[in-house]
Amino acid sequence: MDPIEQKIIQLIEEHREDIIQIGRSIWEYPELGYKEFRTSKLFTEFMEKFGLPVERGLAITGAKAYLKDRNMDGPTIALIGEMDALPMADSPYANPETGAAHCCGHNAQMAGMMGALFALSDPEIKEALDGNVVFFAVPSEEYVEMEFKHNLMKEGKIRYGGGKSELIRLGAFDDIHIAVGHHIAPETTVSISNHKTTGFLSKLVRYEGISSHAADAPERGVDALNAVNLALHALQLQQESYRDQDTVRVHGYISNGGEAMNIIADTAVMEYSVRANNIPAIEDADRKFDRSIRAGADATGCGASIITMPGYLPTIPVKDTRAIQEAAAEGAGSYPVMEEAPGKISGGSTDFGDVSHLLPLLQFNTGGYSCELHNKQTHPVDEYLAYVVTAKIFALTAYKLLKNKADYGNALIKSCRPAMTKEQYLHYMEAHNETRTIPMEPVILKS
């Protein structure tokens, strides 16, 4: 390590308790996507305490702070933290006011990203950066509460469900050259995350039937729940048509299945994701999903609406990971840096995938949480690893990308050819942002 790298580690170590407190504060008050007002305020006030100008209100709750003058020369590196939590009201770690829990570990991202400022704001370290650093608090990575997000879309407050997707649309990533992201990985200590993930489309299905007494006048009703049951069976039968190498996942739940056992359901609602690790496979699975929904409507006579909302794109790995590999090795301290399995494809999705189609993306993992993610029992068990080591790796990565006239940063940018332009990205998103309707058949009763 050079003297600046040693100083980065020393400064973060000196502020370890401050960083842990940030992680705890966000952990104790989790908020759901596009509702992260307290977390955004905490981030903004922290940045302003260091004298950084902050752009706020980006995609409702997003905020973006610049370490240096935004018009300076050199690459701009974004250190990204996701603010939102998961809807898990029955988790022992849920906040009763919000019904949310940080069983996704996003509070660790925020603590690490914000904690990096304790080092990068130091005048000597800041001067050694041949480029700029953006501290970016982004909303709504978890694609949940679909009806809520769809209502925000209808109100014109957002266009896309994912926070980074919306920020791309708004131009908040236009001046970013490299993005750096973090995830909690409970079964690891420290590792580089540079693998493919699935992308997905989000589906909101509403069947419309006719209610009636389920025992006394079933002939007068049209059962929306029956339509769901048929659609679910059709979806199960599609499984044999998917290729293993495409990592197709079609999953969701029935958010409304009726009102009472003796009333034929006039409304039933499904929230689903259609995932795969490449765009053609996503679109193939999406066609089969819609076909299955139509089958449920046709067989029962129900009407249906199929609302498709663009989800996330598959993540594209980068070729040059030197900066983050070195940062992880130095920032991990006594924790072992684990190797990622070659050719790994994650079944999960992230809107970092959208970012990776437009610019180079470096990601890393730290542990420090129990259980697997999205488990109601998931909670921090090693706050130093989860928050403080994360801050070291964020800060060291930014420095390594920008030191020595940004040699690493410029080499990474040169090695990555964007898979899409911003215009192509927005075209893809809009092409998968639609509502299809299936009319209800009239009920004809014979005397």
C-alpha positions, 0 to 999 in steps of 0.5 A: 500500500502507498501512503495515501492508501494507508491513510485511507484505512487509518482514517476510516478506522478512526471513525469506525464507531461513527460508521457503525452508528450510521449502519445502525440508524438506517437498520433501525428505521427501514423504509420501502422504495420511493418512501425513503425520506428519513434515510435520504435526509440522513444522507443529505445532512451528512454530506452537507456537514462535510461541505458537499453540495447535494442534489436532492429529490432525484426519483422522489427520494434519491440524492447525489453529492459531489466531492469536488467541483462537478466540471473538473477534468478526469473520470467521475466515480459513483459510490452507490448505496441503496436506501430501501428495505423489504416489506416484512412486517412480521420480521422480528427486525421490522420497524412497526411504523414502516412495516419494513426490514433491512433483511436485504442489507442495504443499510450496510451499503449506505453505511459503507458508502457514507463512511468512505467520505471520512477518508476521501474528504481529507485534503491530502487524499482529495488532492490525490484524486485525478477525477471526481467522486459522487456519493449516490443514495439511490431509491427503490432497488427492491422491486416490490409493492408493485401496485403502489409503484404502478400508481406512482407511474399513473400519477406521473411521479415515476416512469419505472419501478427501479430507482436506478432505472428511473435515475438513468431516465432522468439523466442522473447517471449522464455524468458518471463514468464508472459505478461502484456497488456493494452487496451483503453476502452472508455466507462470505467475508469479502469477495468481488462480485463480477458475474452475470445475473438475471434480468426481469419484467414485472407483471401485474395481472388483474382478473375481473369476474362477477360476484355472487353467492358461492353456494346459492347462486354460483351460476350467476357468478364468474370466478376470478380466482378460478381464472388465477388457478388455471393460469397458475397451472398453465405457467407450471406446464411452461417450465419444460419449455425453458432452457437450463442455460437461460436461468428462467424463473417465473414466480410471484404471489396472489395479492388478492384472491377474493373477499370471503369463502362464500362469495365468488371472487369478482377480483383477483390480482397476481404480482409476478416476475419473469426472469432470465439471464439474457433479453431474448429468454426474458421476452420468450418467457414473457410471451408464455406468461401472457399466454397463460394469463389469457388461458385463464381468462378464456376458460372462465370468461373473466376479463383481465388486464396484464400490466407489464412494467420494465424490471431490470436488465441482466448484469454484464461483468467487466474485464478489468477488475484490478482496482476493486480486487486490490481494494478488497485485498487491502481493505479486508484486513484479517478477513479472507478474500474469497474467490468467486466461482467461475462462470457464476450466474445469479438467479437474482436481479438488480438494477445495477444490471441496467447501469452495467449496460451503459457504463463499467460497473465494479461490485463487491460483497462483504458478509457480517449478516446471518442467514441468506438475504431476504430471510425474515431472520436476517440481521447484522452479526458483525457490524465491523465487517458489514459497515467498516470494511465496506467503507474501506473498500469503497474509499480504496476503490475510488482512490485506485481508480483515480490515482496516477492520472486515473490510469486504472479508471481510464483503462477500465473505461476504455476496456468496456464497450457499452451494450446500449446507448441511453437512447437504446436503453430507454427504447427497450424500457418503453417497449416493455411498459404496456397494458393489455386487456382481455374483455369479459365474456357476457354471462347468459343465464337460461330460464 
